[in-house]
Amino acid sequence: QLAPRARPAAQGQRAQCFATVAGGKVHSANAPSHVAGSSTPFSELKHRPLASTRHLGRDRAINLAAGAAALPLEVLERAAAGFVDTDGSGMSVAEMGYRTKPFHAIMERAEAGVRKLLSVPDTHEVHFFNGGATLQFSAIPLNLMGGANEGKTANYLMSGHWSEKARNEARLFGQVTEVAVDPKGLYFEIPEGRTWRMDPGAAYFHYTSADTRQGLEIRDFDFSAVPEGMPICCDASANLGSHAIDVSKYGVLYAASHKNFSTAGVCYSIIRRDLISERTQMRAIPTMCNWVTFQNAPNKIYNVPVLVSVWLGALNSEWMIERGGIEFFEDLAIRRSGLLYDVIDNSQGFYRTFVTSEKFRSRMQVVFTIRSGAGEDHALVEKFLQEANDDLGWLDIRSHPLGTPSDAI
């Protein structure tokens, strides 16, 4: 349950706000919301043993990491109960051969869960590729910029650190047209789609739906800004599963498993079937990036996947469906991030987000700083981080470096 809404911090009582900041990830569903919404002054809280919280009779660390993220305790307990003898097979999921029926059953179960949770249409294939999202940064251009598309560019919407990573990989294989570039490289907002300048004949359009570094999220993507018929590829690692999306509008929708679904090692990849084709592949394409090879393999298994991660993801998808599906978790993300943003916005400027527009504020990664006078207060930021980590036991609360002089939490 969510804690009562925190009261706005009054001038001279700013220290109370230190007790209100925690979390913001949809899958910290078992995390201590009583800490996040506490109105107890920080001076009282910091001397209490809050390095863990009780949930379902267990002590749980307060893990605020963006990834590997905290998994629901209910899912972990199901996994613990089934780890040694998985699905009555007489063996653990960790030792199953990839040609066995129990192995194939888990893969099918995982795909069924993703399809139901995200309402994946029959026009799209679901794959659990090894290598996380980073390998797909390369796989996308390798599969879409060759053959009939040879010589074509690729459009990349620039929105921060992870869009830059994806662009850099694509540049290894062809020419990239950067869209909506911020000259300062800050990306605290995205210009309207009607202003985007792109190559209308490009092989595809790529964007990152949420950048955890500065706390920016694109929930309402302007599909009308992309030329009709151009495949849209989206890295949704940070927010897939946290709000409703129309999968049918995407050519490629992919997400690293360790953010919101499972443990590290797998990339949830939803690909429109007509894009899995030798017609647009580059001539020299590594096997692990070859969508056609995996699609044509028996049970879509060419290389041994990280089955434990796939299995945990299956358990997690089923649990999310039981809890109410995407609608439930979207509401949870709105309410939890709202607790944090309410405190920040009512702190009279003491706390400040880098992304100020509600349209682009992330519900999954609330990134902010502490101000003193005209600018960021490095000493207070470090004090906050030290006390949150050392005294309260909030793990991994520090944000990614922004690449600017600003200090981010």
ChimeraX attribute file (.defattr): number of C-alpha atoms within 10 A of each C-alpha:
attribute: neighborCount
match mode: 1-to-1
recipient: residues
	/A:1	9
	/A:2	14
	/A:3	15
	/A:4	13
	/A:5	18
	/A:6	20
	/A:7	17
	/A:8	18
	/A:9	20
	/A:10	13
	/A:11	10
	/A:12	7
	/A:13	11
	/A:14	16
	/A:15	15
	/A:16	21
	/A:17	27
	/A:18	23
	/A:19	24
	/A:20	25
	/A:21	23
	/A:22	26
	/A:23	28
	/A:24	29
	/A:25	28
	/A:26	29
	/A:27	24
	/A:28	24
	/A:29	19
	/A:30	21
	/A:31	27
	/A:32	24
	/A:33	22
	/A:34	16
	/A:35	22
	/A:36	25
	/A:37	23
	/A:38	21
	/A:39	21
	/A:40	15
	/A:41	16
	/A:42	19
	/A:43	12
	/A:44	10
	/A:45	18
	/A:46	17
	/A:47	10
	/A:48	10
	/A:49	11
	/A:50	17
	/A:51	18
	/A:52	17
	/A:53	18
	/A:54	12
	/A:55	13
	/A:56	9
	/A:57	7
	/A:58	10
	/A:59	11
	/A:60	17
	/A:61	18
	/A:62	25
	/A:63	24
	/A:64	22
	/A:65	19
	/A:66	25
	/A:67	19
	/A:68	17
	/A:69	22
	/A:70	26
	/A:71	22
	/A:72	18
	/A:73	17
	/A:74	15
	/A:75	20
	/A:76	14
	/A:77	11
	/A:78	14
	/A:79	18
	/A:80	12
	/A:81	11
	/A:82	15
	/A:83	16
	/A:84	16
	/A:85	13
	/A:86	20
	/A:87	14
	/A:88	10
	/A:89	13
	/A:90	9
	/A:91	15
	/A:92	15
	/A:93	24
	/A:94	15
	/A:95	11
	/A:96	17
	/A:97	13
	/A:98	17
	/A:99	12
	/A:100	9
	/A:101	12
	/A:102	18
	/A:103	20
	/A:104	19
	/A:105	14
	/A:106	21
	/A:107	23
	/A:108	14
	/A:109	19
	/A:110	23
	/A:111	22
	/A:112	16
	/A:113	22
	/A:114	22
	/A:115	19
	/A:116	14
	/A:117	19
	/A:118	19
	/A:119	15
	/A:120	21
	/A:121	14
	/A:122	11
	/A:123	13
	/A:124	22
	/A:125	20
	/A:126	23
	/A:127	21
	/A:128	27
	/A:129	28
	/A:130	23
	/A:131	17
	/A:132	21
	/A:133	23
	/A:134	17
	/A:135	18
	/A:136	25
	/A:137	22
	/A:138	21
	/A:139	21
	/A:140	21
	/A:141	26
	/A:142	24
	/A:143	25
	/A:144	24
	/A:145	25
	/A:146	22
	/A:147	15
	/A:148	14
	/A:149	19
	/A:150	14
	/A:151	13
	/A:152	18
	/A:153	24
	/A:154	27
	/A:155	28
	/A:156	24
	/A:157	23
	/A:158	23
	/A:159	27
	/A:160	24
	/A:161	21
	/A:162	21
	/A:163	21
	/A:164	18
	/A:165	12
	/A:166	24
	/A:167	25
	/A:168	14
	/A:169	19
	/A:170	23
	/A:171	15
	/A:172	12
	/A:173	15
	/A:174	16
	/A:175	16
	/A:176	20
	/A:177	18
	/A:178	18
	/A:179	21
	/A:180	19
	/A:181	18
	/A:182	15
	/A:183	7
	/A:184	7
	/A:185	15
	/A:186	18
	/A:187	22
	/A:188	19
	/A:189	20
	/A:190	19
	/A:191	12
	/A:192	11
	/A:193	15
	/A:194	10
	/A:195	10
	/A:196	16
	/A:197	16
	/A:198	21
	/A:199	19
	/A:200	15
	/A:201	13
	/A:202	20
	/A:203	23
	/A:204	26
	/A:205	25
	/A:206	25
	/A:207	23
	/A:208	26
	/A:209	24
	/A:210	29
	/A:211	24
	/A:212	22
	/A:213	22
	/A:214	29
	/A:215	26
	/A:216	31
	/A:217	28
	/A:218	20
	/A:219	18
	/A:220	10
	/A:221	13
	/A:222	11
	/A:223	12
	/A:224	9
	/A:225	14
	/A:226	20
	/A:227	16
	/A:228	9
	/A:229	9
	/A:230	16
	/A:231	20
	/A:232	19
	/A:233	22
	/A:234	20
	/A:235	26
	/A:236	23
	/A:237	27
	/A:238	27
	/A:239	27
	/A:240	23
	/A:241	25
	/A:242	24
	/A:243	20
	/A:244	16
	/A:245	17
	/A:246	10
	/A:247	19
	/A:248	17
	/A:249	13
	/A:250	20
	/A:251	24
	/A:252	25
	/A:253	23
	/A:254	26
	/A:255	26
	/A:256	31
	/A:257	30
	/A:258	23
	/A:259	26
	/A:260	28
	/A:261	30
	/A:262	27
	/A:263	22
	/A:264	20
	/A:265	20
	/A:266	27
	/A:267	24
	/A:268	25
	/A:269	23
	/A:270	26
	/A:271	23
	/A:272	21
	/A:273	16
	/A:274	11
	/A:275	19
	/A:276	22
	/A:277	16
	/A:278	17
	/A:279	15
	/A:280	19
	/A:281	25
	/A:282	20
	/A:283	11
	/A:284	9
	/A:285	15
	/A:286	11
	/A:287	13
	/A:288	16
	/A:289	21
	/A:290	20
	/A:291	23
	/A:292	17
	/A:293	17
	/A:294	20
	/A:295	18
	/A:296	12
	/A:297	11
	/A:298	10
	/A:299	14
	/A:300	18
	/A:301	19
	/A:302	16
	/A:303	14
	/A:304	11
	/A:305	17
	/A:306	17
	/A:307	23
	/A:308	22
	/A:309	22
	/A:310	28
	/A:311	24
	/A:312	23
	/A:313	26
	/A:314	24
	/A:315	22
	/A:316	25
	/A:317	28
	/A:318	20
	/A:319	17
	/A:320	21
	/A:321	18
	/A:322	11
	/A:323	12
	/A:324	11
	/A:325	20
	/A:326	20
	/A:327	14
	/A:328	15
	/A:329	21
	/A:330	17
	/A:331	13
	/A:332	22
	/A:333	22
	/A:334	17
	/A:335	17
	/A:336	25
	/A:337	22
	/A:338	16
	/A:339	23
	/A:340	24
	/A:341	23
	/A:342	15
	/A:343	23
	/A:344	23
	/A:345	16
	/A:346	17
	/A:347	19
	/A:348	15
	/A:349	14
	/A:350	20
	/A:351	20
	/A:352	21
	/A:353	21
	/A:354	20
	/A:355	21
	/A:356	14
	/A:357	13
	/A:358	12
	/A:359	14
	/A:360	18
	/A:361	25
	/A:362	28
	/A:363	29
	/A:364	28
	/A:365	26
	/A:366	26
	/A:367	26
	/A:368	22
	/A:369	23
	/A:370	23
	/A:371	18
	/A:372	13
	/A:373	8
	/A:374	6
	/A:375	10
	/A:376	19
	/A:377	17
	/A:378	17
	/A:379	12
	/A:380	15
	/A:381	18
	/A:382	16
	/A:383	12
	/A:384	21
	/A:385	22
	/A:386	16
	/A:387	15
	/A:388	24
	/A:389	17
	/A:390	13
	/A:391	16
	/A:392	22
	/A:393	19
	/A:394	26
	/A:395	18
	/A:396	17
	/A:397	23
	/A:398	21
	/A:399	21
	/A:400	16
	/A:401	14
	/A:402	16
	/A:403	12
	/A:404	10
	/A:405	9
	/A:406	16
	/A:407	23
	/A:408	26
	/A:409	22
